[in-house]
Amino acid sequence: MLAQVAVVCTRPARAAVVTAYAVWHAGGMQPVAEQHRALVRRPGPRLAEGLVTHIDRQPVDLDLAMRQWEGYVQALRDAGWHVVEVEPADDCPDAVFVEDAVVVYGDLAVLTRPGAESRRDEVVGVETAVRAAGYRVARIEAPGTLDGGDVLKWGGTVWVGQGGRSNTEGMRQLARHLEPLGARVVGVPVSRVLHLKSAVTALPDGTVVGHEPLVDDPSVWQPFLPVPEESGAHVVLLGGQRLLIAADAPRSAELFRDLGYEVTEVDISELIKLEGCVTCLSVRMRG
């Protein structure tokens, strides 16, 4: 039986599918790395109250979750990323999953309107951060809903998960914002997991990876590479041939290493209890 808990989040006092930008060179696909920044937001004291939809609720160890988050952030720093911490949102249990609040494409940051009403105040601090970073800002307006975790970007195509937290109107508004920048926005079904990027992400060469039992229609993506563990479907591109994945997918990590990738594994077990994954814990901004 699925568990779902409603949490009220009050506005804080103070007022991002992975994108792979790449160019072809004679020697192969090389990443464009003008400036790598990652937005993160530390877990708040109400983390254990976060929403769960497709899994049963489990107890969350807040102290361990904080240590795991710090390890995740350190892994980004170790890979050469400049980490920017978004202002805390302690009244918002799910605020650590900062990717859901914004979709970054080129020089534009599209502030989302999360599908769970209790999460909408999370956007305020993220807006402050992306404006400070110099991004132009647009936003999803009612009746549209959009979670950043439903948006997978690669090579000019933007796939948007439909059927969960993001609706058709949210996708249409995102398309209006991104199509002038050359993007092609495509809706894809999501019914077995919380977000599209809970099911699939993309490798640096554009291959989409996913754990097949959780993917509604693998034929949407060509090529598609099945991975043996759920967390193996969640890949953060760190630049070049480097990947970040959760530590509970060792067989997937080995598969990626066999393909020539350098893999960093991080333990985020407490955050996985809240349907979190490595992709939703940061907003990666590449130049």
N, C-alpha and C positions, 0 to 999 in steps of 0.2 A: 504494500500500500504506500502511495506517495505521500510525503509529508510536505505541508506548505504552511508557513507561519507569516502572518502579517506583522510588520514592524513599522511604527510611526517614527519618522525622522524629522526633527525640527531644524529650521535653517540656522546654520552657524552664525555666530555673532559677526565674524568678518566675512565680507564678500571676497587615439588616439586605436590578421589577418594578417596581420603582418604585411608591412609594405616592403618590397624589395626593389629599390631603385638600382638599375644596373645598365651598363653599356657594354657593347661587344668590342673586344680588342682581338688582335691577331692571335694572341695566346689563349683566348677563352673569355668567359664571362667574369668581369671584374667589378666589384662593388664601387659605387660612387660614395665616397666617405668624406664630404666636405666638413661636416660637423655632426657628430653623433651625440644626441642628448636623449635622455630617458626621463619622463615624468613618473614619479612614484608617490605613494601616499601611505604613511605608516598605519598599521592596524589600530583601531580605537578600542576603548574599554568595553564597548558593546558588541565586539566582533562576534561572539558566540550566538548573538540573536539574529545573525544574518539570515536572509531568505534561503530556503532550499525548496526545490520544485520536483526534481526527477530522482532524488535519493532520499533515504530516511535520515532524519536528524541524528547526529552523534555529538557527544560532549566534545567541546573544543578547549584545549589547554592554551590559554591566552599567552602565558609566558613563553611556551614553546613556539607558538605561532609568531611571536615577535622575533625570537631568535632565528626562525626560519626565514622570515621576511628580511632580516638584516643580512642573512647569508645570500639571499637572492640579489639584494642590492649590491653586495660586495662582488658577486659574480659579474654583474654588469660593469662595475668599475674596473675589475680585473681585465675585462675584455676591451677596455679603452673608452667606455661610455662616460660622458659627463652626466651625473645623476642630479636631477632637480626635484626636490621634495615639495609637493603641493601642500598647502596649508592643511593642518588636520581638520577632520570633520567628525569629532568624537560622538556626536549624536546620531551619526549615520553608520549603522553596523557594517554595511557592505562597501564603505568608501575605499577600502584598501584595493578593491578591484577597479582601479582608476581608469582602465581602458574603456570602460563602458560609458564614460562621460563625454568622450570627444572622438571624432574621426579626423585624422590629419592627412591631407593630400596636397602635395606641393607646398605652397605658401599659405594654404587655407586650412583653418581649424573649424570643423563643423561641430558645434556643441549639440549634444544629443538631447532627446527628451525620453529618459528611460521608461521602459514599459511598466515597471513597478513604480507606482506613485511614490512609495516610501523612499525611493532613491533619487528623486529629482533635485533635491537640494545639494546633492554631491557635485552638481555641475558648476556651482558658484565659484568655488576655489579653483577648479580646473580652468575656468574662463580667465581668472586673474593670472594664472601661470602661463597660458598660451599667449595672452596679450603681452605679457612681460617678455616672452620669447620672440616677439615681433611678428606673430602670425596675424593675417587677416582673419576675421571671425564671421561665421554665419551660424544659423541655428535651426534646429528642427522645431516646428511649431505645432500646437494642437490643431487637429486631432491626430497628428502623426506621432508615432512612437518609434524610437530607435535606440538600441544598445550597441555600443562600439564592439562588443564581443560577437555581434552578428555580422560584422563587416570584415571580409577577407579581400586583400588587395594584392594583385600581382600583374605586372606587365601591362598596365592600362585597363585591366578588367577589375571591376569591383563587384564581388558577389555579396548579396545581402540575404541573410537567413530570414525566412518568413514562416510564421506559425507559432512563434513563441512571444518574446518580448518586443519584437519589431514588427510593425504592421506595414501594409501596402502603401499607405499615405506617407509614412516615414521614409520608405524606400524611394518614393516619387520625389519627395523634397530633397533627399540626398542626391538623386540624379540631377535635379535642377542646379544644385550647387557644384557638382563635380563634372558634369558633361562639358561645360565651357572650358575646363582644364584638360579635356581630351579623354576623360574616363568613359568607359562603357559599363553601365550599372545593370546587373542581372540578379533577379530574385531566384532563390533556391529554397526548397522545402526543408524545414527543421521541425521534427516532432519527437525525436528520441533523446535529445539532450537539451540543456538550457540554451546554449547559443551555437551559432554556426561553427565558431572556432573551438567549441567543445568537441566537435566532431572532426573537423579538418583544418589543416594549415598548409602552407606551401614551403617547399625547399628552395634554396637559392636558384636552382635551374628551372623553377616553375612547376615541378612535379608536386601535385597535391597529395598529401599523406592523410590517412584516416584509419580509424578502427572500424572495420566494415559493419559490425553489428549495430553501430550507432550512427551510420551514415544513411540518410534516406535514399539517396540515389547517386551511387558512385559514378555512374555514367556521365554525370554532369561535367566531370573533369577528365581531360585526357592530356598527359598521362596521369593515372591515379595509382598510388602505391599503398597497399594495405599494410598496416603495422600490427604487431601481435598484442599490444597493450593499449588500453584507453589513453593513458598519459603520453604514449608515444605519438599520438596524433597532434600533440600540442608542442609546436616548435617555434622558438624565438630565434630569428636570424641575427647573429651578432656581428656580421660582416665577413666577407670572404667565404671561406668554407666552414665557418664556426657556427655551431648550433647550441642552444640552451634548451634542455628538457628537464622534466621532473625525474627524481631519482627512482621512482617506483616503476620505471619502464626500462629495465636493463636489457631486455631482448631487443627492444626498438633501438636503444642506444648502440648496441652491437651492430644492428642492421645498418644504421647510418654510418658507423665507422667503416664497415665493409664497403660502403659506397664512396669512401674517401673524405668524409666529413670529420672535423674535430669537434667532439661533443663534450659539453660541460653539463654535469648533472647536479641538480640542487634538490634538497629535501623540502617539500612544501606540504607535507602530509596533513597538517592541521588546516591549511587553507583549502585543500582538496575536499575536506569534510563539508565545506560550504559551496561546493561546485566551482571552486576556483581552479585556475591552472596558470602555467607560467606566462601565457600570453596576456592575461587580463590584469596582471600585477604591475604593468608599466605601459606607458605610451611612448613608442620609439619614434623619435623625430630625426630624420636623416637630412640635415642641411636645409 
